[in-house]
């Protein structure tokens, strides 16, 4: 039976290994987003680290902090501006902070079919694959090297039941190759600047393109699925409204200083647990690592060291992870249709169409059965 009792923090080797369990998603998306120039890598990593530590102390369980995937993927693929990204993050921050003081999430859960959510996840994977293809063309050699590392890492992790750190190895190899080719970039101090207030057009674009699909994925995957998984893995009663409040707070306090839109995530919790995380100590380790990276690698020159081919390999890694979860569906018709519309039209249109299909197909089949009977 789920319990509200929080465990003591632990800081053993298992917690350290578990702290890296979600880096395979966090780092590729963060670096790819920073590479667009819309956000600085220093503040992005710093606020990720700060909130990892806060959530570790607050929840006492490995509740991860991740980039908001819809925003990150669309921003990378479409080259969206910092104002548009900030507008989306602030709008969602307000929404989820307010949701955290109501029971609305429990009601919403009843009406969004999982097949639609899986379609959004699969659609994100397809968009990432399209983006990765653009990086591959000018730099196939480094992409091949990165892909080999990722495949080898997966096979080694599967064979020996150890953490799959291949994405981190890719980043290290990419930085080493960049230093050999371009030289060692300067070490610069981390600096902050208040973001520019989003314009009316930024808000409109954010609402049209980013807010609705991200809100759906956040409600289902970052809040409801994370709450359920906490019960399964730790017998912990982490209420959805509590997760919603921390998501709201992390965005409202981070985005004004250059942070990226952030949320929690069931996949990240599963990854951390798989590699040994059992308490919030894993989060604190992760936070210290990310803050250290923010302080050492705040210069944009570090981002420029990574060749496009390596970015393609990293995005491929994330696409595979998203696609793998997206295919766990009860209705391939709804999921695949939603995913294809996400790729070809927009995620907002795809969500509406997916909802119509999810409710319409059973209704039509029922009518057919009644007529034939």
PLY file of the C-alpha trace (Angstrom):
ply
format ascii 1.0
element vertex 373
property float x
property float y
property float z
element edge 372
property int vertex1
property int vertex2
end_header
0.00 0.00 0.00
1.41 3.45 -0.92
2.93 5.36 1.97
3.61 9.05 2.67
6.71 8.18 4.73
9.83 9.55 3.05
13.02 7.44 3.18
16.35 8.82 4.39
18.70 10.03 1.70
21.45 7.62 0.68
24.68 8.43 -1.16
26.23 5.09 -2.05
27.67 3.93 -5.37
24.25 2.64 -6.46
22.75 6.11 -6.06
25.65 7.60 -8.03
25.13 5.11 -10.87
21.39 5.78 -10.81
21.97 9.52 -11.01
23.16 9.06 -14.61
20.15 6.97 -15.61
18.28 9.84 -17.29
21.26 11.74 -18.69
20.85 9.95 -22.03
17.71 12.03 -22.59
18.58 15.18 -20.65
21.96 15.98 -22.19
21.19 15.42 -25.89
18.04 17.56 -25.75
19.75 20.27 -23.68
22.77 20.45 -25.98
20.67 20.39 -29.14
18.45 23.17 -27.80
21.46 25.27 -26.81
23.01 24.67 -30.24
20.11 26.56 -31.86
21.26 29.70 -30.04
17.87 30.26 -28.43
19.16 29.45 -24.92
22.57 29.38 -23.25
23.91 26.02 -22.15
25.21 27.40 -18.83
21.86 28.56 -17.39
20.10 25.51 -18.87
22.38 23.05 -17.05
22.55 25.18 -13.90
18.80 25.26 -13.31
18.45 21.59 -14.20
21.05 20.90 -11.52
19.46 23.17 -8.94
16.05 21.57 -9.38
17.49 18.07 -9.28
18.87 18.87 -5.84
15.62 20.51 -4.68
13.47 17.60 -5.84
15.88 15.12 -4.25
15.52 16.79 -0.84
11.79 17.47 -1.26
10.54 14.10 -2.48
13.36 11.92 -1.08
12.77 9.65 -4.09
14.49 9.84 -7.53
11.88 12.06 -9.16
13.74 13.29 -12.28
13.89 16.74 -13.83
13.83 16.74 -17.63
13.47 19.14 -20.54
9.87 19.49 -21.72
10.21 17.20 -24.72
7.61 18.70 -27.06
9.05 22.17 -26.63
12.65 20.97 -26.98
11.98 18.82 -30.06
9.90 21.39 -31.92
12.25 24.23 -30.96
15.22 22.28 -32.34
13.46 21.15 -35.51
11.80 24.49 -36.29
14.49 26.82 -34.94
12.14 28.63 -32.57
13.23 31.78 -30.78
14.07 32.19 -27.13
10.99 34.37 -26.68
8.69 31.69 -28.04
10.29 29.03 -25.84
10.09 31.28 -22.77
6.46 32.16 -23.47
5.49 28.50 -23.68
7.38 27.63 -20.49
5.88 30.48 -18.49
2.33 29.75 -19.66
2.75 26.10 -18.73
4.39 27.10 -15.44
1.33 29.12 -14.45
-1.06 26.38 -15.61
0.62 23.57 -13.69
1.22 25.64 -10.57
-2.51 26.42 -10.42
-3.43 22.80 -11.26
-1.39 21.79 -8.23
-4.04 23.25 -5.93
-7.00 21.49 -7.56
-8.17 17.98 -8.41
-8.43 18.72 -12.13
-5.64 16.31 -13.11
-7.58 13.30 -11.82
-10.55 14.33 -13.97
-8.44 14.94 -17.08
-6.83 11.50 -16.72
-10.19 9.86 -17.32
-10.72 11.44 -20.74
-7.34 11.29 -22.54
-6.78 7.81 -24.07
-3.28 6.41 -23.74
-3.24 5.70 -27.48
-3.30 9.47 -28.15
-0.46 10.09 -25.71
1.56 7.31 -27.34
0.89 8.98 -30.70
2.34 12.25 -29.42
5.42 10.39 -28.17
5.84 8.56 -31.48
5.30 11.82 -33.37
8.12 13.41 -31.37
10.36 10.51 -32.37
9.54 11.03 -36.05
10.23 14.77 -35.81
13.58 14.05 -34.16
14.48 11.58 -36.91
13.71 14.22 -39.53
15.86 16.74 -37.67
18.68 14.22 -37.27
18.63 13.56 -41.03
19.44 17.22 -41.62
22.49 16.91 -39.37
23.67 13.69 -40.99
23.94 14.95 -44.57
26.85 17.39 -44.04
28.68 15.12 -41.60
28.03 11.39 -42.13
31.39 10.24 -40.77
30.95 11.54 -37.25
27.33 10.38 -37.26
28.49 6.86 -38.04
31.02 7.02 -35.21
28.37 8.28 -32.78
25.86 5.63 -33.89
28.44 2.85 -33.42
29.13 4.08 -29.87
25.41 4.14 -29.05
24.79 0.66 -30.46
27.86 -0.74 -28.67
26.78 0.93 -25.41
23.31 -0.59 -25.66
24.70 -4.07 -26.32
27.23 -3.86 -23.47
24.61 -2.55 -21.04
22.18 -5.29 -22.03
24.79 -8.04 -21.81
26.31 -7.06 -18.46
23.27 -5.34 -16.86
25.15 -2.07 -16.32
24.10 1.54 -16.99
23.95 2.52 -20.66
26.20 5.56 -20.68
26.71 5.60 -24.45
25.19 9.06 -24.95
27.62 10.48 -22.39
30.50 8.72 -24.17
29.33 10.25 -27.46
29.41 13.72 -25.89
32.92 13.15 -24.50
34.20 11.84 -27.85
32.51 14.72 -29.69
34.13 17.32 -27.42
37.52 15.60 -27.72
37.26 15.57 -31.53
36.25 19.22 -31.52
39.22 20.18 -29.33
41.61 18.29 -31.62
40.21 20.04 -34.69
39.45 23.54 -33.34
41.62 23.84 -30.24
40.68 24.24 -26.58
37.98 26.90 -26.08
38.29 29.54 -23.36
36.91 28.89 -19.89
34.38 31.64 -19.15
32.44 32.46 -16.02
28.76 31.65 -15.98
26.70 34.80 -16.45
23.02 35.58 -16.20
20.76 38.02 -17.96
17.05 38.46 -17.45
15.14 37.19 -20.45
13.36 39.54 -22.77
9.65 39.71 -22.05
7.94 37.61 -24.75
6.09 39.64 -27.34
2.44 39.17 -28.24
3.50 37.22 -31.35
5.72 34.96 -29.20
2.75 34.17 -26.96
0.46 33.46 -29.92
2.97 31.12 -31.58
3.66 29.37 -28.27
-0.06 28.79 -27.75
-0.57 27.56 -31.31
2.43 25.25 -31.60
3.81 24.31 -28.19
1.47 24.69 -25.23
-1.35 22.22 -26.02
0.74 19.16 -27.03
3.26 19.80 -24.25
0.48 20.16 -21.67
-0.99 16.81 -22.73
2.36 15.01 -22.54
3.20 16.66 -19.21
-0.13 15.70 -17.63
0.05 12.10 -18.78
3.76 11.24 -18.71
5.37 13.74 -16.34
2.61 13.77 -13.72
0.11 10.90 -13.83
2.52 8.21 -15.08
5.26 9.38 -12.69
2.84 9.24 -9.74
1.76 5.73 -10.73
5.34 4.52 -11.23
6.34 5.86 -7.81
3.68 3.58 -6.31
4.92 0.62 -8.35
8.63 1.06 -7.65
8.73 2.56 -4.15
5.19 2.13 -2.75
5.30 5.92 -2.44
2.23 8.13 -2.51
3.42 11.09 -4.60
0.20 12.84 -5.55
-0.23 14.29 -9.07
-1.06 17.74 -7.68
2.26 17.75 -5.82
4.20 16.96 -9.01
2.20 19.64 -10.81
3.19 22.27 -8.24
6.90 21.54 -8.53
6.68 21.63 -12.33
5.01 25.03 -12.11
7.58 26.36 -9.65
10.64 25.13 -11.54
9.49 26.88 -14.71
8.35 30.13 -13.10
11.65 30.48 -11.19
14.09 29.26 -13.88
12.89 30.60 -17.23
13.27 34.29 -16.30
17.01 33.64 -15.79
17.67 31.63 -18.94
16.54 28.15 -17.90
14.61 25.90 -20.24
11.07 24.58 -19.78
11.28 21.56 -17.43
9.06 18.79 -16.08
9.27 15.38 -14.42
9.01 12.09 -16.32
8.12 8.43 -15.79
10.79 7.31 -18.27
13.46 9.19 -16.35
12.36 7.68 -13.05
12.43 4.20 -14.58
15.92 4.84 -15.98
17.30 6.05 -12.66
15.72 3.13 -10.80
17.07 0.63 -13.31
20.65 1.76 -12.65
20.41 1.80 -8.85
18.60 4.93 -7.66
16.35 4.31 -4.66
16.33 7.67 -2.85
16.70 11.37 -3.57
20.44 10.98 -3.09
20.63 10.07 -6.79
19.00 13.41 -7.64
21.50 15.28 -5.51
24.40 13.55 -7.26
22.84 14.42 -10.64
22.38 18.04 -9.57
26.00 18.40 -8.48
27.21 16.94 -11.80
25.00 19.27 -13.85
25.94 22.37 -11.84
29.61 21.49 -12.24
29.13 21.16 -16.00
27.31 24.51 -16.08
30.16 26.27 -14.32
32.89 24.69 -16.45
31.24 24.70 -19.87
29.18 27.92 -19.85
30.87 29.26 -22.99
28.93 28.82 -26.24
32.25 27.80 -27.80
31.86 24.42 -26.11
28.60 23.83 -27.97
30.29 24.73 -31.26
32.90 22.02 -30.70
30.33 19.28 -31.28
30.09 18.35 -34.94
26.59 18.08 -36.53
27.07 14.34 -37.07
27.36 13.77 -33.33
24.19 15.78 -32.73
22.45 13.52 -35.25
23.57 10.45 -33.30
22.39 11.93 -30.00
19.00 12.89 -31.45
18.71 9.40 -32.91
19.28 8.00 -29.42
16.42 10.09 -27.98
14.16 9.28 -30.96
14.62 5.56 -30.36
13.73 5.95 -26.68
10.60 7.99 -27.45
9.56 5.67 -30.26
9.98 2.61 -28.08
7.52 4.00 -25.55
5.21 5.30 -28.26
4.69 1.82 -29.69
3.35 0.50 -26.36
-0.22 1.21 -27.41
-3.61 -0.47 -27.34
-4.60 1.07 -30.69
-1.99 1.28 -33.43
-4.52 3.01 -35.70
-4.94 5.96 -33.32
-1.28 6.11 -32.33
0.17 5.95 -35.83
-2.37 8.42 -37.24
-1.57 10.86 -34.42
2.16 10.41 -34.98
1.97 10.97 -38.75
-0.17 14.09 -38.34
2.32 15.37 -35.74
5.08 15.03 -38.30
3.20 16.39 -41.33
0.89 19.04 -39.82
1.23 19.98 -36.15
0.94 18.34 -32.76
-2.11 20.37 -31.83
-3.96 19.18 -34.94
-2.66 15.66 -34.33
-3.98 15.67 -30.78
-7.47 16.80 -31.83
-7.56 14.23 -34.63
-6.29 11.51 -32.31
-9.00 12.27 -29.75
-11.65 12.11 -32.48
-10.32 8.76 -33.67
-9.96 7.36 -30.15
-13.58 8.10 -29.34
-14.96 7.81 -32.88
-13.66 4.35 -33.83
-15.28 2.52 -30.87
-18.53 4.41 -31.48
-18.59 3.51 -35.19
-17.73 -0.12 -34.46
-20.54 -0.26 -31.90
-23.01 1.12 -34.45
-21.88 -1.44 -37.02
-22.28 -4.30 -34.56
-25.75 -3.12 -33.59
-26.86 -2.90 -37.24
-25.36 -6.28 -38.14
-26.89 -7.87 -35.03
0 1
1 2
2 3
3 4
4 5
5 6
6 7
7 8
8 9
9 10
10 11
11 12
12 13
13 14
14 15
15 16
16 17
17 18
18 19
19 20
20 21
21 22
22 23
23 24
24 25
25 26
26 27
27 28
28 29
29 30
30 31
31 32
32 33
33 34
34 35
35 36
36 37
37 38
38 39
39 40
40 41
41 42
42 43
43 44
44 45
45 46
46 47
47 48
48 49
49 50
50 51
51 52
52 53
53 54
54 55
55 56
56 57
57 58
58 59
59 60
60 61
61 62
62 63
63 64
64 65
65 66
66 67
67 68
68 69
69 70
70 71
71 72
72 73
73 74
74 75
75 76
76 77
77 78
78 79
79 80
80 81
81 82
82 83
83 84
84 85
85 86
86 87
87 88
88 89
89 90
90 91
91 92
92 93
93 94
94 95
95 96
96 97
97 98
98 99
99 100
100 101
101 102
102 103
103 104
104 105
105 106
106 107
107 108
108 109
109 110
110 111
111 112
112 113
113 114
114 115
115 116
116 117
117 118
118 119
119 120
120 121
121 122
122 123
123 124
124 125
125 126
126 127
127 128
128 129
129 130
130 131
131 132
132 133
133 134
134 135
135 136
136 137
137 138
138 139
139 140
140 141
141 142
142 143
143 144
144 145
145 146
146 147
147 148
148 149
149 150
150 151
151 152
152 153
153 154
154 155
155 156
156 157
157 158
158 159
159 160
160 161
161 162
162 163
163 164
164 165
165 166
166 167
167 168
168 169
169 170
170 171
171 172
172 173
173 174
174 175
175 176
176 177
177 178
178 179
179 180
180 181
181 182
182 183
183 184
184 185
185 186
186 187
187 188
188 189
189 190
190 191
191 192
192 193
193 194
194 195
195 196
196 197
197 198
198 199
199 200
200 201
201 202
202 203
203 204
204 205
205 206
206 207
207 208
208 209
209 210
210 211
211 212
212 213
213 214
214 215
215 216
216 217
217 218
218 219
219 220
220 221
221 222
222 223
223 224
224 225
225 226
226 227
227 228
228 229
229 230
230 231
231 232
232 233
233 234
234 235
235 236
236 237
237 238
238 239
239 240
240 241
241 242
242 243
243 244
244 245
245 246
246 247
247 248
248 249
249 250
250 251
251 252
252 253
253 254
254 255
255 256
256 257
257 258
258 259
259 260
260 261
261 262
262 263
263 264
264 265
265 266
266 267
267 268
268 269
269 270
270 271
271 272
272 273
273 274
274 275
275 276
276 277
277 278
278 279
279 280
280 281
281 282
282 283
283 284
284 285
285 286
286 287
287 288
288 289
289 290
290 291
291 292
292 293
293 294
294 295
295 296
296 297
297 298
298 299
299 300
300 301
301 302
302 303
303 304
304 305
305 306
306 307
307 308
308 309
309 310
310 311
311 312
312 313
313 314
314 315
315 316
316 317
317 318
318 319
319 320
320 321
321 322
322 323
323 324
324 325
325 326
326 327
327 328
328 329
329 330
330 331
331 332
332 333
333 334
334 335
335 336
336 337
337 338
338 339
339 340
340 341
341 342
342 343
343 344
344 345
345 346
346 347
347 348
348 349
349 350
350 351
351 352
352 353
353 354
354 355
355 356
356 357
357 358
358 359
359 360
360 361
361 362
362 363
363 364
364 365
365 366
366 367
367 368
368 369
369 370
370 371
371 372
